[in-house]
Amino acid sequence: MQPVRHLVSIDDISLEEMTALFRAADRFSADPRGFANFAPGLITASLFYEPSTRTRLSFESAMLRLGGGVLTAAEMTSSSASKGESLADTVRVVGGGYADLIVLRHPSEGAARLAADYSPVPVVNAGDGSHEHPTQTLCDLYNLHVERGRIAGLDVVLAGDLKYSRTVHSFAYALARFGANIVCVPQPGFEMPDYVLRRLREEFGVEPMRADAKRLGALAAKTDAVYLTPHKPHQLSLFTDASHWEVEHVDAVYMTRPQTERYSDGERQQRDYLRIEKGSMGAESLRDAVVMHPLPRRDEIAADMDDDPRSIYFKQTARGVPIRMAILSWLLGRLPEAPLAAPRIDVNHRSKVAHNPCPNPSCISRTETRHASPSFAVIARTPLRARCGYCSREFTFRFVGCASTRNYHAPESHSVRQILPGNLVFFSDRDQAEEHGFHATQSVLA
């Protein structure tokens, strides 16, 4: 039996598969009512632990247009979750006979990864906290494909709340994989997180540079811009001062709302949020830039932009249906141009000690402890670095233990290199290590 494919992260799908989905979405878009024989008798379940309009309705519309059925749990507080049922148990029940595919939205980061671990049917991540939103990313990429005919080499501005926007994080990773350039224009105090920038640099070869954004005019007047490009400094030096990048032309501006539902009390006091209006889009570099937004919007895009031919955000949402028709058809094995390949294997290790080193309070490993056993992936061995297997947040630690010997070491100790990855245990201090029954080695005592 073929392993189940899930769409938890944008990393779960190859560039070739994305391109095949775009071609299928073109077909579905041309005749949205002509494919009612694609999925007869199949059912999707919408499990939404957070509010949603566009994502949920576009998925349900997509399944109905494919000839399938839909089960909707749009307000999970009225489900057995309110009685204390775990996410793991819920997906086992729903995937065990009720539905052929689960579309999940959840406030905890890494929730979709946990659901995929327990679900017998495909799980689609419709947003997990501020972590990822891969189907929105595929929708956004598809819009660039339609509007620009390509993605590689485009210059795309990401503006607004870059700290908490899961759509921005997934979109940045995908743009980097396609070889696009990114100009970050953040709301002050809501810059792209370090862990996102680090991953862009280490996994995709993206080089961050200071951007000279004078040519962006009013759009970047109140913030510092950063240019993220797959070009290397020596390549940039052929045609620019490699110490910074002067933004001359933009292909797309992707605006995001303030993610106030994830803000701390101090962050909610924001004033003068970045705003797109006719005046701020008057710069020469933005003359041909399409304006995108995942919606819902608040005041960050003025109403006077709605009739501007560069504004495509309502087209963007409409195109969410054909791209999600393609996603559903693919995961259900009904898309000939994108045959299901073996799933990507994550090299994650379950912690052998009842200790969770993940620093993220919103991680599913902290909010659902019954089934979310702490797990981790090793990023590098010299020096040792690791990240959470659920939310991808990198660990910080002062000592490293071995679950086999029950000894703990200084991270720079040669002995740490000899510990099998699955036996690694991460501690923030000596007290924590010793509370869990670990003993100091000479590297710690020296």
N, C-alpha and C positions, 0 to 999 in steps of 0.2 A: 504493500500500500504506500502510495506517495506521501511524503511528509506534508503537513499542512503549511501553506504559506500564509504569513501574517504581514500586515503593513503597520508596523509600530513606529518605525523611524524612516526618515527619507533615505537612510543608509540601507534599508531593506530592499531597495529596488535599484537595479543597474541603470546606467544611462541608456543602454540599448532598449531595456524594457520601458523606460519613460518615453523614448521616442516612438515606440510601438503604440503606447497608450495615446500619444498625441495624434497619431494617424487614425486610430480607432475613434477618438473623440471627434475628429473632423468628419468621419462618416456619420456618427450619431447626431452631430450638430446639423448636418445637411438634411437629415430626415428623422427628427426625434420620435416620430410616431411609427416609424417603419421597422422597429425591432422588438415588437411585443412577443415574438416567439423565441427570444434568446434565453429566458430563464423561467419558463412556465413551471409552476409547482415548487419553486424555490422561495425561501423566506429569509429576510434579514430582520434582525432585532436591533432597535435603537435603544441603547442603555445610556441615558444622559443624566449624570450626577451634577451637572452644571447647566445653566440656561443656554439655549441655542435657538436661533431661528433659521438662518441660511444653511448652516452645515446639516442640521437634522432634516430640514425640508428638502434640500437638494438631494441628499442620499435617498430619502423616501420617494421623491419624484423619480429619481434615476431607476430605482428598483421597480417601481410600478410601470415605467415606460419600457422596461425590459420584459414585462409580463409576469413578474414575480409578485410576492406579497410582502407585507411589512407588519411587524409587531412593534409598537411604540411604548416605551417607558420613558417619557420625556421629563418626568418629575420623580426621580428615584427616592425622594423623601417619603413618598406614599407607597413605596414598595417594601419588601422584606428587609431592605437595608435599614429602614427606620426601626426594625426590631433587632438589629445587630447582626444581620447576615453579612458575611464577608464578601468582598468582591470575587475572591477565588471560588467560593461556593455558588455565587450568582451565575458566573459564566459557565460553570460546570452544569448547572441546571438548564440554563437557556440553550447552551450549545449541545446538550445531551439529548435533544429531541424536539425542542421548540423551534429552532431556527438553523439555517445553514450558514449564516455569517452574522457576526456581531459588530456593530458600530458603537464604539465606546467613547464617551467624554467623561473625564474625571478630574477633580481638582488636585489630586496628588500626583507629583511628578514620578514617572516610572510606572504608573498604574496600568498602562496598556501593556507594558512588558510583563508585569505580573499576570494579567489576564491571559496573555498569549501562552504563558507557562502552563496554565490550567485548562484552557479551552480546547475542546475537540474539533472546533470549526474555526475558520479564519477570523481573526480579530483585526479591525481597522481602527487605528488611533484617530479619533476626531478631536484631539486636544487633551493633553495631560498636564495640568498646571501651567507653568511657564516653560515647560520643557520643549515639546515638539507638537507640530500639527501638520503631518506629512501630506494629507490630502489637500489642505489649503495651499501648501507649497506646490503640489502638482497642478492645481488650478492656476496659481500665479505664473508658473513656468509655461503652462499652456497658453495663457494670455500673451506672454512675450512671444511665444512661437507663432501665434496668430497675427499679432500686431507688427512684429519685426522680422518674422521669417527665420530667426535664429536666436540663440542665446549666447553662444561663445563670442567673446570680445565686446559684448554690450557694456555700457557704463550705466549702472543702476544706483540711484540714491535711495538709501533707507533712512527714513526720517521719523522723529518722534520718540516714543518710549522704546528704546532698543534693549533695555534692561530686562523687562518682564514679558515682552511680546514673544510668545512661542512661535507665531507665524514668521517673525523676523529671523529667529534663530534657525528654524528649518530652511527658510528661504536662503539665508546666507550660506549654509552648508551646500545647498543644491547649486546655487549660482557659482560657488567656488569649483564644484566638480565639473560644471560645464565650461569653466574657463572665462566667466564674466568678471568684470571689475565692479567693486562695490565702493560707494562713497557713503560713509556713515555721518549723518547730520543729526545728532541726538538732542533731545530735550536736555538742557543742562542738569546733571545729576543722574541721568538715566542712560548712560553710555552703554555700549555693548559690553557684556560681562567679560571678565578676563578669561574665564574658562572657555567661552566661545571663541575669543580671539586666539587663545593658545591652540585650540583644536584646529582652527582654520590654518594656522601656521604649520603645525606639526603634521597634520594628516593630508592637507591639500596644497601645501607649499605656498600659501598666501602670505605676502609680505605687507605688514601694515606700515603706512607712511603718513606723515603730516600732510594735510591737504591745504593748498591755497585756494579757498573757496570764494574769492572775491567775485568771480564770474557767476556765482549762484545768486548774487544779489541779496534781496531781502530774505530769501529762504534760509540762508545760513548766517544771517547778520548777528544772531544772539548766541551762537554756539561755535565750538571748535569742530572742524571736520577731520575725519580720518579716511585715507584712501587705502583700500585693501585690494591687492592685485596679485595674480599668479605670476606676473613678470618679476624677474630678479633684478636687483639694483644695477647690475652691469648692463642689463638689457635696457632699463629705463634711461641710463646715462647716455645712450645713443641719441636720445631726442629730448631730454629734459634734465634739469638739475635733480639728481637722485636724492637730495635732502628733503624735497617735498614735491608734491604733484599739483600742478595748476589745472583745475577742472575747466575744460574748454567746451565740452559737449556732453550732454546727458541724454540717454535713450529712454529712461523711465524714472519716475519718482514714486516711491512706494511709501505712503504715509500711514502711520499707525496712531490709534487713539491712546490716551493715558489708560494703562491697565490698573485702574484705581482699586479693583477688587483684590489686588495682590500687594497694595501699598501698605507700609507701616504708617502710624499716625503722623509722623513728621513728614513723610513723603506726600501725604494727602493735601498738604498746604500749598501745592503747586500753583503758581500764577503765571500768566503770559505763556501759555503752552504754544509750541510752534503751530503755525497756521498757514495753510495754502489758500491763496486768493488770487484774483487777477493780477494784483500788483506784485505779489511775491513770485509769480510765474512769468514776469515780464523780462527777465534776464535773457540775453541772447543765447546762452548755453542751454536754456530750457525751452527754446522756441519749438522744438519738435518732440519734446519729452512727453510720453503718455503719463497720465496721473492715475495711480492705482491705490486701492485701499481695500483691505479684507472685509470692512464693515463689521459691526455698526460704527458709524462715525458720531462724533459729538460736534464740537466746534472747530476741529482741526482742518476741515475743508469747508470753505465758505460756500454758501448756496449759489453764489454767482459763478462758481466753477462748473455747475451741473450742465450748462449748455455749451461749455467750452469743448471743441472737438478733440482736445487732448485728453479729456476726462473719460476714462473707460471703466470706472468702478462699478457701474450698473451692468455693463456688458460682462464684466469680470464675474459677477455673481451668477448671471444667466449661464455663462459658460461652465459654471460649477456642475451643472447637470450632465452635459455630455462627457466631461472628464470623469465624473463619478460613475456614469454608466460604464465607461471603459474600465475603471478600477474594479467595480463589482463583477463585471463579465470576466475579467482576468483572474481574480481570486477564486471565482466559482468554476474556473476551467472552461469557460465558454468563448474565449477569444482566440481564434486561430492564429492571428498575427503576433500574439504574445503568449506562446505556450508556457505553462508554469514550469519554472526551473526549480532545482533543489533550493531550499531556504538557506540564507546566509547563516553561518554558525558563529555565535558569539562565544568567545573564549572567556566565560565567566566562571568564577569559583565561588562555591558556597562557603561561608565562614564556618570553621569547625569549632568556634568558640562563641558562646552567647554574648557577643559584644558587637555593636553596630558602629563602625567608624565613619559612617556617612555624616557629613556636617550639615546636611540640608534638612531642616525641620519639616519641609513639605514633601519629602520623599515618601513613597508608598511603603518603604521599609520601616519608616517610623510611624506612619499613620495606620498601617494594618500589619500588626506584628504576628498575628496568628499564622499566616501563610507566607508572608514576605520575609523569608530568612535572609539575613544580610548576605549580599554577594558582591564580588568585585572583579575587575579586570586589571591586569598589570599593564601599565602604559610603557614603562621603561624599567630596566634592571639596574642601570648604572648612570645616574643615581636612581634608587628605587622610587617609582611613582605608581600610583594606582587610583582608580576611579570607581564609583559606585556602579554596580551592574544594572541598576534600575534607572536612576536619574542622571547618570553620567557625571556627577559632580566629583571633582578630584579630592582625594583625602589629604588632610594635613596630619602629621604624626611626628612624634619625637623618638619613639622606640618601635622595634619590630620584633614580634615573637614568632616562635616556631611551635605549631600545634602538636608536633610529634615529640620534641624534646622538652617542651614546656619551659624553655629558656627564652629570655628576651635580650635584644642586642641594640647597640647604637646603629642607626641606619647605614652609616658609612663603613661598618664592620665588614671584613671579608667574609665572615660566616654567613651574613645575610644572603650573599650570592649563592650559597649552597642550599638554601631552603627551597624546597619544591614550591611552586606558585600556590598550589592548593593548601599548603600548610602555613602561609603567611598570615600573621595577625598584627593589626596596627593599633598602637596605643598612643594616647596624647601625653601621658606622663607615667612616672614610675608607679605611683599609687594605683593607677588604673591597671597596670600590668600585674601588680602583685595581688590586687583584689581578685583577679581571675586565676590566681594560682601559678603565675609565671615567676621564674627566678632570674635574677640579674647575672649576666656573664661578665667576664673581665673587661670587655669593651665598654660596658656601662660603668663599672666601678673605677676604671682607670681615670 
